[in-house]
């Protein structure tokens, strides 16, 4: 609103000045018993044309103010449009960046053992293990595909992260999932810690997250 007032102030000033002088024109002429365009005291060349120009400026000022108000109302009424790309909305692109994965052509059990060994080589221990298929069957009697969540933690990196940010524990451990796909293959995916920790806004976590990302990515690549 303040910016609109600043933009409208110059034309509004011209409008007010033009109206005041234009309104006084007939009264000045009446005082000298002459028509308003030839009021006494000023030559016609300075008085009559000057007043006409002010009336024209006042009309232009009214048009400018109307356009500014109309533009402002249109901007307020039009909601911001979501940015899209050839692959869909940006949210879909962001969705693909919070993990990295690899598809394996082997049994679920063999893939699980291979993931455990790869994590161990990179210094990760498995702190938690959630068998989603068994849990859903037990809790709500739903049949679900083989789906395992491993909570992996590198003690050295975890200590550094907790020292830099005491609440970072809400994002630990780093989850790695193993699931069976519809075509019978096995997909292994690991969280991207850079994507998750970027929401914290602590620059001290940057190098730590990059280090964990490199380790987890190496786990996936070497499967």
Buried (B, 14 or more C-beta within 10 A) or exposed (E): EEEEEEBBEEBBEBBEBBBEBBEEBEEBBEEEEEEBBBBEEEEEEEBBEEBBEBBEBBEBBBEBBEEBEEEBEEEEEEEEEEEEEEEEEEEEEEEEEEBBBBEBEEEBEEBBEBBBEBBEEBEBBBBEEBBBBEBBEEEEEEEBEBBBBBBBBBEEBBEBBBEBBEEBEEBBBBBBBBBBEEEEBBBBBBBBBBBBBEEBEBEEBBEBBEBBBEBBBEBBEEB
